[in-house]
Amino acid sequence: MTRFNRGLWLSAAASVVFAMGCGGNDTPDAGTGACTTDATCGTGKGCHPVLKTCVSTCSGSSDCPSSEKTCAKIGSSAASFCTCSTNELCAAAVGANICNSATRQCTAKCTANSCPSGFTCNTTSGDCTAGGTDAGTDAGVTDAGVACDSNTQPGVCNYGGYCGSDNFCGVIANGTCSNVSGRPAWNASSTGPVIYLVTDEAVDDQTKCANFPDGGIPTPFTVSVYAYAGPSLGTFPAMKSNLPGFFYYTTGGTPNDIPLNYLQQANYTLYQTNQVMGAKFTLCGATGLSSIQTGFGFTNGNSACATLTH
């Protein structure tokens, strides 16, 4: 199976300089400090549940830098924070930075004594890792930080986890965008297919949007979604028409059947003896759009959010 190095890894990954908020600041937010609840923080800030420090909050991905471009809740937090998803994006902003599993922020690699309470520094990956759950946002896997082969999903990682581009197990998180807010939450009893990677394709397929209803020139957004089958399915079917409950969700939460409405058989690819699937398809946006917010999910599986650009 091809290693997928480009795109959006959907882990609950984060990082290690423990005072960053939205916008990629390297210092604590002025006028704030240790906290226990959001109420103790100033306007536009929330209490980071791992750092126990007031940091800037966000309301959407447009509030976040490219290195930490996902606006999401962390564990049981009421507020949303700019979070990272790949080491590559973190390093592109600041060389050698990683996305750390403890704080979900871009920072330098950890040292033996630099991780928050309850986390241990993996000196090989430079990541602060811990097992267990994070108040319902993951499946309760206990193998975060275990070495793995990212060409195989989930490989040695437990169901509910995935093998990241750094070849260490990560935890799959629920999407938090408005598209999927009405879906059942992913939890330890889920058994459906797991979306572990969404890739915003570099070339958008204009031919897929030829018959746009408003008569204008539509904007195509081509995306690839990768998932592994999970215990309820075992393997994916040979025909895309037999894919069970695979949906694209609009910003308003309306589900659209992907195999029926968007996916062509030629762009449906199976790997690992049909245990992993890749689906490449194009969504058509209104004339002149430069980006769209998307949500994806399988019945009884996790949900995934991504911002696609044109």
N, C-alpha and C positions, 0 to 999 in steps of 0.2 A: 504494500500500500504506500502511496506517495506520502511523504511527510508534508504536512500543511503548515508552512512557516509564515505565510502571509494571511492576515485577517484578524478576526476578533476572537480570542480565546475566552470562553465563557466561564471562567473560574471565579471563585471568590478570592482571587489573588490580591496581594497588596504589598507594602514595603516598610522600610525600617527607620528613616529619619522621622522621629515621632512627633513632629510639630507642623506637618504640612496640611493645608486645607485646599479648597478649590483655587485654581490659579497657579498652583505649583510653587507656593512660597516655601522657603527653607527655614523660616523662623516662626515661632508661635504668633498667633494673632494678637495684636496690640490690645492691652487692657484686659486680657483674659489669662486664665491659668488652670489649675486643677479644678475638676468639676465632678459632680455625681449625676446631675440631671441637666436637661436642656434649659431649664428655668434659671440656672445659675450663669448662663452665658448671655452675651449681649445680642442685639438685633442682628439677624443674618448669620448667627452662629449656633452650633449645637454641640452637645457633649459627645465626643467620639467614644464609643463604648469600650474600645481597647486602650486607647491612649489616656482616657480620663482627662482630656484637655479640650477646651473650647476651640473648635475650628470652624471655618466657613462652611455653610451649607449650600445646597443647590436645589433648583426646582426642575432642571432639565439638562440634557447634555450640552446645550448651547452655553451653559454657565461654566463649562469645564474645559481645561486645556486638552490638547490632543493626546498627551501622555496619560491622562486620567479622565478619559472622555465619557465614562459611564456614571450617570447620576443615580445612586442607589442607596438603599438603607443597608446598614451594616449590623448584622445580628439583630438584636432587639431594639435598635435605635428608632426613635420616632422620626427624627430628621433624616434627610438624605445628604450624602456627601459625594464629592467627585472621587471615583475609584478607578484604579487601573485594572488592566486585564492581561497584558503581556509584558515580558521583560524587554522585548524589542522596542516597544513604544516608549518605555521609561528610559532606555539607554539612548534613544534618538534625541530625547530632550536634554538629558545630562548623561554623558558617557559613563558606562559601567553601573548605572543605577539599575535596580531590579524592581519588580512588582511583588511585594511581600504578602504572604498569606495571613499574617497577623493583623496588619493595619489596613490593607488594601490601598496603599499609597506607594508612590515611587520614591525610593530612597537608596542610599548606598547599601552595599551588602552588610549583613550583620556581623558582629563579633561575638565572642563567647558570652559577654555580659550585657549586650545591648538590646536584647529582645524584651518585650513587655512581659509582665507576670503571667505565667501559664503557658509561655511559648519558649521553645528551645531553638538555638541557632544551629542550622545545618551548615557546617562550615564548607561543605562541598558546593552547595548551591548558593550560599549566602542568604538563605531565606529563613525567617522565623516561622516555625511550624508547630502545629499541635493537632491532636486528634479530637474526635467528638463532634458535637453539633454546635450550631451558632443560632440558637433560638428559632429554628424553623426555616432558615433560608437555605439549608442544605439537606442532604439525605442522611446525615449522621454517620458518614464514612469515617473510618479511623486510621486511614493510611496516608494522610496528607504528608508530603515530604519524602515518601518512599521512592527509590530510584525505579525507573520504568523505561520502556521503549515507545516513543511517540508515534512510531509507525504502526502500533497495535493498540486498539481501543476496546475496552478500558485496560486490556492487558492484565498486569498484576494488580492494578488499582481496583478497588471494590466498585460494584454497581453503585452509581450515584457519584462516582469520581471520574477522572479522565487523566490521561497522561499528557502533560503539557509540553510545549516546545522546548523546555529546559530539561526534559526527560526526568521529571519528578511528578508524582501523583498530586493532583489538585482536586478541589471540591467543586462540583457543579452547583451553581446558584440559580435561584428563581429569577426570571426577568422581573423588573420593577416598573417598566414603562406603562403608560395608560393603556396601551394596546392589550396587555395581558392581565390587567388588574382584576378582571372578572373571572379569570380562570381559577380552578381549584389549585391550592398551593402545593408545590412539590414537597414531599415529606418522606420519611423513612419507610412508609408502607407503599409508596409508588412502585409500579412494576412495568411501566410503559417505556418506549424508546427514549433515549437520552440524547438531546442535542448538545454536542460538546464544542462545536465550532461553526461560526458564521463568517463567511468571507465576502466582503464587498468587492466584486470583480472590477478589474482595472478598465475593461472595455465593456460598455453597455450595448446591448443588442437592440438597435433602433427598429429592426424589421419586426420585432415582436409587438410593436405598438402602432402598427400601420392603420388600424381601424379604430382610432380614438373617438369616443362619442361627442366631444365638444367641437370637432372639426378643425381644431388647431394642430400644432405640431407637438405631440406628446413628448415627455421626458422619460426615457427608459432608465431603470435602475436594475442592474443584473446582479444577482446574489447567488452564492452557493451555500447550502446548509448541509452539515454533516452530522450524522447521528449513529449511535450503536443500538442494537435491537432491544436489549433488556430482557428480564426473565419472562414477561408475559408473552413475548413474541418469539424469542430465540434467534430466528433469522428473518431477514426481510424477504418479501416475495419477489419473484423474477419480474413481474409486471408492475409498473408504477400504478396502474389502476387498482391494484389490490392493496396498496399501502393503507394501513388502518389509521384513520383519524389524524391526518397531517394537515395543519392549518396555518394560513397567514392571517394575522389579526390587524385590522386597521387601527388608527389612533383612537377611534371611538369604541374599539373592542369587538367590532363585527368580524366573525370568523369567515374565511374563504377557503374552500377546499383546494389545496395546492395541486394534487394529482389531476383533479378534474379541470381546473381553470388555468393553470400556469405551466405545469411541468410536462415536457415532452419525453417520450420513452428514451430517445437518443441521449437525453441529458440526465438520465437516471442511472447511476453507476453503483455497483455493488463491490465490496471488498471483503477480505477476511472470511471467505466461504459464506458470503451473504450475511455476516453478522454486523457489517457496517455499510451504510449507504451514503451517497452524495447526490444531492439534487440541485441542479443549476437551472434557474428560471429568471424571467424578467418581469418586474412590476412596472406599470405605466403610470407616471404621475402627470399632473396638470402641466400645461405649457409654461416653461420658464422656471420650474422648480430646480433648485440646486441640491436639495437634500430631502429625504423623507425618513420618518421614524417608523420602524417596523417591529412586529412581534411575530414569533413563530412558536409552534408547540405541537406535540403529539398527545392524543388522549391518554390520560393516566401517566404522562411523562412530564418532564420539566418544561418551562417556557424560556424563551430567549429573546432578547431585545437587541437591535442594532440600528444605528443611523447610517443610511446609505447616501452616498454623495454622487453627483454627476459632474 
